[in-house]
Amino acid sequence: MKKDFILHIGFDDTDSPKAMCTTYLAYKIVDYLKKELVEFLDYPYLIRFNPNIPWKTRGNGAVALSIKTNKPEKIKRKVKQLVTKYSDTQGGANPGLVFYEKNIIPDNFSEFSKLALWRLINRNHAKYFAHKNRLETLSLGNGQGLVGAIGAIGYKFEDHTYEVLSYRQKSQIGKTRKIDKESVKQMQEKTYPITFSSFDHKKNRVLITPHGPDPVFFGLRGENMESVLYASKMIRTREKLQGYMAFKTNQGTGDHLKNEIDIFELEPYTSGTITGIVSKKPEMRRGGHVIFSVTKLGKEVSCAVYEPTKITSIAQQLILGDKIRLGGGIRKATKNHPRILNVEFLEIIKLEKDRRLENPICKKCNKSMKSKGKNQGFRCIKCGKKAPDKIIHEIPRKLMPKLYLPAVSAYRHLTRPKQRMKRINKEEKFDSTIQWYQKYRN
C-alpha cells in the first residue's frame, strides 16, 4: 500500500486586469484533484493580502489547498501544468506556485503571512524564504506571486468568513453579466446579517458581480459555509453557469488594519491605523475629496478622505484638537504631494469643544452688536447698549464619538462591515459532506 502524504499547495498572481482569476484556477485544480480522489483536509483558502500594493490585481487574493494523497509527484506535475496553462502571463500576470509536504506548517510561514497583510514584501525575500525552507516552487514572469503563495499556505485564521464564487461558461466571458437584481435584493433581506456586502440599497446596486472580463459571475460572502451556499441558490441568473466553488477566507475581517503604522517611517504602501490629534483644518479639494492632518508625538501626517467613501462630510466637520483613529494605507510621495494616509475608516475618540469668539448679543434686542472700531468695544445699533469685548460662544457638534465606515459600495474585500464589528468566527471544523464544489453539466 502506498504511503499517504500531506501536500499544501499555494498560488497567486495568475490573473491580470484583462483576464483570468486566481480563484478560477483553483476551481480547475480542484476539478482535477476530485478526479484523482484525493482527500481534502480543509476548504480552499482565499486569502486577501495588503490591498495597498500598487501592482496588485483587483482583490490581491491568493489561494491555498491542503490535501492528503499517495501520489504527490503526479499531483505536483499536473498542478504546474494547470498554472502554466491558465495564468494570463501575456496580460502581465506574474504567477507563483509553492508546494509544502509536511503535516505541520512552521511558525515562520505564519509570520511571513502576517507581514504580507500590511506591508510590501519584496519578491526576492519570498525567493530567499522558499530557498531557505526548501520549498518546491514554480514562478513565471518576475515571480511576484510567490509572496501570496507562501502567505496563503502560512495563513492562520483568527476570524474567518466564507465566499461562494460562481463561474461563467467560456463563451460568456467578456459579455455583460445577466443577473436578476431583485433576487439579490431579496436574498440580502432574507439572509442579513449572516451574509454581507451583497446589495447597496442607497444606490440600488448589485455588489456581488465583478465588472471585468474575468470568469467570475458572482461572489457571495457570509458567516458560514451553509449560509453562503443557501443564499447563492436564491440568486436568479439569465445565463448558464459552469459551476461554483466556496472558499474559507479572511474577507470582511479588517485583517490588514490590525497593524499600527510607524508615523516616523510612513513606509509607502503600508496598511494600518494611526491615532492622533487633528492639527490642520479639513479642506475640500477638487472632486469632493477632503484633506487634513493629524499629529502624534510631534509628527504631522497628511490624511485624505476620498469622495466615494461618503465619509467626506464627517471629515469636513473635524476641528483642531479632535482625537481620532484612522485606518488606511500610506500613499507614495510625489513631486507635488508628501506621503499621505488614504483613509478607509474614521473613528472619533474625543471631540474638542468648538468655541468661537463672536460679537456680543444685545440682551434687550437679541441682536448681534457691531464693532465701534479697533479697541473701542461694541454697540447695539438699535438701542445703543454697549459691551466691551467679544464673547466666547460654544457651537454644538453634530459629530459623535463613534466609528464611521465608508459606504458599502466603497468597501474593500477586507473591510469589516458594520454587522461584523462585534463578531469573531472561531475555528470551524471541515465538513467533507458539504457540497462546496460543483461542476454543472452542460
VOGU-3710 file (C-alpha; in Angstrom, 3 decimals, decimal comma):
1> mkkdfilhig> 0,000/0,000/0,000  1,325/3,418/-0,952  2,026/5,888/1,834  -0,186/8,992/2,092  1,449/12,417/2,120  0,116/15,775/3,280  0,552/18,308/0,482  -0,055/22,047/0,840  -0,426/23,995/-2,405  -0,311/27,806/-2,605
11> fddtdspkam> -0,553/30,020/-5,689  -1,082/33,673/-6,555  -0,894/36,344/-9,270  -2,229/34,182/-12,084  -4,647/36,873/-13,282  -4,299/40,276/-14,908  -6,639/43,286/-15,233  -7,582/41,887/-18,646  -8,348/38,226/-17,927  -8,441/35,205/-15,623
21> cttylaykiv> -8,948/34,913/-11,869  -6,812/33,028/-9,355  -9,935/31,503/-7,798  -10,956/30,139/-11,201  -7,580/28,405/-11,480  -8,322/26,937/-8,030  -11,665/25,704/-9,396  -9,871/23,969/-12,293  -7,252/22,446/-9,962  -9,938/21,146/-7,574
31> dylkkelvef> -11,774/19,657/-10,550  -8,624/17,673/-11,344  -7,965/16,728/-7,693  -11,525/15,429/-7,303  -10,930/13,057/-10,216  -7,731/11,852/-8,520  -9,800/11,056/-5,396  -7,502/12,982/-3,060  -8,655/13,694/0,487  -9,249/17,388/1,182
41> ldypylirfn> -8,189/18,438/4,676  -9,984/21,786/4,678  -11,966/24,083/2,430  -9,930/26,017/-0,149  -8,415/29,178/1,373  -8,895/32,548/-0,321  -6,586/34,968/1,483  -6,668/38,675/0,707  -3,376/40,416/1,365  -2,371/44,093/1,618
51> pnipwktrgn> -4,800/45,968/-0,682  -2,474/48,977/-0,936  0,121/47,215/-3,081  0,173/49,265/-6,313  0,679/46,381/-8,759  -1,991/44,122/-7,291  -4,829/42,837/-9,477  -8,307/43,557/-8,135  -8,555/41,993/-4,640  -4,937/40,826/-4,150
61> gavalsiktn> -6,148/37,319/-3,292  -4,061/34,146/-3,063  -5,328/30,564/-2,782  -4,144/27,590/-0,739  -5,271/23,941/-0,828  -4,405/21,216/1,683  -4,799/17,584/0,630  -3,770/14,040/1,502  -2,537/11,916/-1,410  -0,387/8,862/-2,141
71> kpekikrkvk> 0,851/10,311/-5,423  2,233/13,769/-4,614  4,657/13,891/-7,543  1,922/13,275/-10,081  -0,263/15,910/-8,414  2,539/18,479/-8,457  3,303/17,902/-12,133  -0,339/18,371/-13,110  -0,820/21,465/-10,941  2,270/23,037/-12,538
81> qlvtkysdtq> 0,751/22,352/-15,963  -2,554/23,945/-14,960  -0,852/27,051/-13,530  1,191/27,430/-16,693  -1,846/26,880/-18,927  -4,347/29,184/-17,224  -2,175/32,047/-15,937  -2,540/35,211/-18,005  1,189/35,857/-18,317  0,669/37,603/-21,665
91> gganpglvfy> -1,584/40,096/-19,883  1,055/40,782/-17,214  0,440/38,064/-14,616  3,461/37,006/-12,539  2,396/33,636/-11,095  3,935/31,972/-8,089  3,265/28,353/-7,066  4,524/26,694/-3,876  4,355/23,112/-2,580  4,977/22,159/1,049
101> ekniipdnfs> 4,940/18,489/2,024  4,849/18,323/5,818  1,960/17,829/8,241  2,647/20,877/10,409  3,334/24,285/8,874  6,135/26,076/10,806  5,562/29,399/12,578  7,839/31,288/10,190  5,244/30,714/7,438  2,539/32,461/9,501
111> efsklalwrl> 4,956/35,291/10,375  5,587/35,779/6,648  1,826/35,747/6,045  1,124/38,359/8,729  3,664/40,733/7,191  2,080/40,322/3,745  -1,229/41,543/5,185  0,002/45,068/5,883  3,327/45,794/4,207  5,219/45,427/0,959
121> inrnhakyfa> 7,285/42,228/0,735  9,955/42,126/-1,945  9,746/39,106/-4,251  13,448/38,445/-3,661  12,636/37,996/0,029  9,989/35,430/-0,986  12,514/33,610/-3,192  15,010/33,561/-0,313  12,311/32,239/2,054  11,445/29,463/-0,405
131> hknrletlsl> 15,114/28,500/-0,801  15,781/28,571/2,951  12,753/26,367/3,672  13,466/24,036/0,722  10,136/24,674/-0,932  9,377/23,352/-4,370  8,244/26,317/-6,441  7,263/27,461/-9,893  7,405/31,119/-10,858  6,648/32,814/-14,148
141> gngqglvgai> 7,253/36,426/-15,155  9,033/38,191/-12,299  7,711/35,707/-9,726  5,893/38,276/-7,571  3,156/35,692/-6,967  5,476/33,731/-4,674  4,703/36,250/-1,921  0,985/35,425/-1,900  1,583/31,708/-2,499  3,758/31,379/0,612
151> gaigykfedh> 1,456/33,686/2,591  -1,663/31,683/1,724  -0,098/28,433/2,959  1,087/30,090/6,162  -2,083/31,993/6,976  -3,655/31,304/10,387  -7,271/32,340/10,890  -8,173/34,392/13,962  -11,512/35,187/12,351  -12,980/33,988/9,070
161> tyevlsyrqk> -15,864/34,249/6,640  -16,853/32,310/3,515  -17,437/33,172/-0,115  -19,075/31,105/-2,823  -17,906/32,033/-6,323  -19,831/31,003/-9,423  -18,065/30,783/-12,782  -19,181/31,601/-16,301  -19,146/29,494/-19,424  -16,156/30,300/-21,636
171> sqigktrkid> -18,492/31,641/-24,351  -19,918/34,239/-21,923  -16,640/35,700/-20,603  -16,367/39,354/-21,558  -20,110/39,783/-22,054  -22,485/41,667/-19,753  -23,454/39,579/-16,719  -27,176/38,787/-16,730  -28,270/38,710/-13,099  -31,700/39,417/-11,620
181> kesvkqmqek> -31,222/42,489/-9,397  -34,425/41,900/-7,436  -33,315/38,375/-6,476  -30,075/39,765/-5,000  -32,000/42,401/-3,068  -34,453/39,819/-1,701  -31,626/37,423/-0,834  -29,901/40,072/1,279  -33,144/40,985/3,052  -33,769/37,321/3,930
191> typitfssfd> -30,240/36,391/4,987  -28,893/39,593/6,639  -26,757/39,686/8,783  -25,479/36,168/8,037  -24,491/37,360/4,552  -22,933/40,752/3,901  -21,945/43,301/1,225  -24,311/41,941/-1,425  -26,553/44,876/-2,290  -26,317/48,659/-1,857
201> hkknrvlitp> -29,861/49,874/-1,107  -28,904/53,559/-1,280  -27,576/53,189/-4,818  -29,920/50,322/-5,782  -26,821/48,489/-6,942  -25,758/44,823/-7,001  -22,379/44,327/-5,269  -21,749/40,616/-5,852  -20,906/40,823/-9,571  -17,490/41,992/-10,818
211> hgpdpvffgl> -17,265/44,225/-13,868  -14,167/42,941/-15,634  -13,681/40,281/-18,328  -12,821/37,543/-15,824  -14,580/34,147/-15,384  -16,380/35,047/-12,125  -20,142/35,565/-12,435  -20,796/36,450/-8,792  -19,184/36,148/-5,374  -21,438/35,906/-2,306
221> rgenmesvly> -19,998/36,401/1,199  -21,276/35,200/4,556  -20,511/33,922/8,039  -20,545/30,166/7,422  -20,430/27,657/4,587  -24,093/26,682/4,833  -25,273/30,297/4,704  -23,401/31,237/1,520  -24,459/28,056/-0,283  -28,087/28,532/0,821
231> askmirtrek> -28,098/32,214/-0,177  -26,492/31,536/-3,560  -29,466/29,340/-4,513  -31,735/32,401/-4,231  -29,881/34,249/-6,992  -31,604/34,171/-10,358  -29,450/34,395/-13,483  -30,168/34,670/-17,169  -27,137/32,749/-18,389  -25,948/29,183/-17,894
241> lqgymafktn> -23,032/28,887/-15,489  -20,092/26,496/-15,471  -20,135/25,724/-11,747  -19,209/27,109/-8,332  -16,708/26,706/-5,521  -16,788/28,028/-1,950  -13,770/29,319/-0,045  -12,834/29,915/3,557  -11,492/33,473/3,603  -10,331/36,455/5,633
251> qgtgdhlkne> -12,654/38,830/3,756  -14,637/41,163/5,984  -12,202/40,745/8,887  -10,239/44,014/8,656  -7,085/41,884/8,751  -4,911/44,477/7,021  -5,660/47,220/9,557  -4,554/45,475/12,753  -1,068/46,950/12,481  -0,223/50,364/13,977
261> idifelepyt> 1,592/52,452/11,368  5,013/53,811/12,372  4,463/57,548/11,910  8,200/58,247/11,837  8,684/55,897/8,873  5,392/56,112/6,952  6,575/53,344/4,666  4,825/53,603/1,285  2,038/51,023/0,736  1,881/50,182/4,469
271> sgtitgivsk> -1,628/49,456/5,785  -2,752/50,009/9,367  -4,058/52,586/11,826  -2,930/55,941/13,199  -4,328/57,597/16,332  -3,684/61,320/16,604  -4,967/64,865/17,129  -6,363/66,900/14,237  -3,734/69,555/13,583  -4,744/71,030/10,219
281> kpemrrgghv> -8,261/72,101/9,342  -10,038/69,860/6,785  -10,073/71,294/3,266  -12,338/70,241/0,403  -10,425/69,598/-2,823  -11,480/69,188/-6,426  -13,524/66,013/-6,879  -15,066/66,238/-3,418  -12,064/64,789/-1,568  -11,130/66,111/1,896
291> ifsvtklgke> -7,535/66,687/3,065  -6,455/67,337/6,667  -3,627/66,447/9,057  -3,197/64,727/12,405  -0,311/64,964/14,847  1,132/62,223/17,030  4,276/62,528/19,174  5,109/65,772/17,392  4,932/64,215/13,914  2,325/65,513/11,463
301> vscavyeptk> 0,680/63,155/8,970  -1,385/64,262/5,977  -4,666/62,363/5,509  -7,071/62,074/2,573  -10,720/61,004/2,639  -11,998/60,320/-0,867  -15,477/61,141/-2,150  -16,578/57,530/-2,952  -16,304/56,599/0,754  -19,141/59,032/1,569
311> itsiaqqlil> -17,456/59,899/4,875  -16,110/63,187/3,491  -18,967/65,027/5,223  -17,732/63,610/8,533  -14,120/64,557/7,821  -15,182/68,115/6,924  -16,666/68,612/10,397  -13,454/67,784/12,251  -11,797/70,676/14,093  -8,373/71,260/15,581
321> gdkirlgggi> -7,900/69,225/18,744  -10,253/66,336/17,916  -8,727/62,967/18,824  -9,359/60,380/16,118  -8,236/56,945/14,934  -7,828/56,379/11,208  -7,401/53,188/9,217  -5,927/53,098/5,727  -2,802/52,855/3,596  0,194/55,116/3,015
331> rkatknhpri> 0,367/56,529/-0,500  3,796/57,101/-2,020  5,004/60,703/-2,144  5,024/62,576/-5,465  6,747/65,781/-6,640  3,764/67,833/-5,533  2,479/65,879/-2,538  4,003/64,257/0,574  3,263/60,733/1,734  -0,372/60,660/2,743
341> lnvefleiik> -2,716/58,297/4,548  -5,584/57,225/2,288  -8,385/56,841/4,846  -10,620/53,734/4,828  -12,400/54,357/8,140  -12,568/57,148/10,699  -13,217/56,691/14,402  -13,785/59,692/16,657  -12,361/59,074/20,124  -12,817/62,524/21,719
351> lekdrrlenp> -14,336/65,742/20,393  -12,862/69,147/21,178  -15,306/71,866/22,183  -15,972/74,195/19,263  -15,583/77,604/20,938  -15,545/80,754/18,838  -15,120/84,458/19,580  -18,202/86,334/18,394  -19,690/89,790/18,695  -21,771/90,116/21,875
361> ickkcnksmk> -25,569/89,810/21,714  -27,733/92,677/22,952  -29,856/91,200/25,748  -32,593/93,734/25,165  -32,882/93,468/21,370  -31,463/89,941/20,938  -29,322/91,173/18,047  -25,610/90,976/17,380  -23,760/94,177/18,322  -21,496/95,980/15,877
371> skgknqgfrc> -17,882/96,982/16,459  -17,273/100,678/17,152  -13,730/100,374/15,837  -10,436/98,840/16,907  -10,265/98,513/20,714  -13,416/100,646/21,083  -15,870/97,898/22,093  -19,296/97,083/20,646  -22,707/98,791/20,436  -26,226/97,745/19,559
381> ikcgkkapdk> -27,287/99,773/16,528  -30,936/99,574/17,626  -30,916/100,592/21,307  -27,365/101,850/21,746  -26,442/99,449/24,538  -22,658/98,878/24,771  -20,321/95,930/25,558  -16,518/95,984/25,939  -15,390/92,695/24,344  -16,300/89,778/22,132
391> iiheiprklm> -17,831/86,765/23,845  -16,908/83,067/23,672  -19,710/81,065/22,053  -19,774/77,246/22,001  -21,091/75,687/18,773  -22,890/72,332/19,264  -21,058/69,492/17,472  -23,061/67,299/15,125  -20,470/64,508/15,285  -20,392/61,784/17,917
401> pklylpavsa> -17,532/59,720/19,350  -18,029/56,583/17,271  -16,791/54,639/14,262  -17,623/55,948/10,778  -17,395/53,390/7,972  -17,377/54,017/4,220  -20,431/53,418/2,052  -20,930/49,710/1,370  -20,224/50,287/-2,335  -16,761/51,582/-1,356
411> yrhltrpkqr> -15,868/48,554/0,788  -12,671/46,711/0,017  -12,615/42,905/0,209  -11,083/43,097/3,689  -13,294/45,890/5,068  -15,054/44,729/8,227  -18,771/45,511/7,708  -20,846/47,163/10,401  -22,696/43,943/11,261  -19,370/42,135/11,838
421> mkrinkeekf> -17,923/44,662/14,295  -18,582/42,508/17,365  -18,424/39,129/15,645  -15,451/36,755/15,568  -15,839/33,342/13,942  -13,801/30,739/15,785  -12,151/27,826/14,025  -14,750/25,703/12,275  -14,216/22,025/11,510  -14,078/20,980/7,880
431> dstiqwyqky> -17,225/19,124/6,828  -16,401/16,916/3,845  -20,102/16,112/3,308  -20,939/19,706/2,316  -21,031/20,266/-1,442  -18,597/23,195/-1,501  -17,619/22,429/-5,113  -19,968/21,785/-8,017  -19,427/21,483/-11,759  -22,658/21,772/-13,710
441> rn> -23,473/19,528/-16,622  -23,698/21,378/-19,947
//
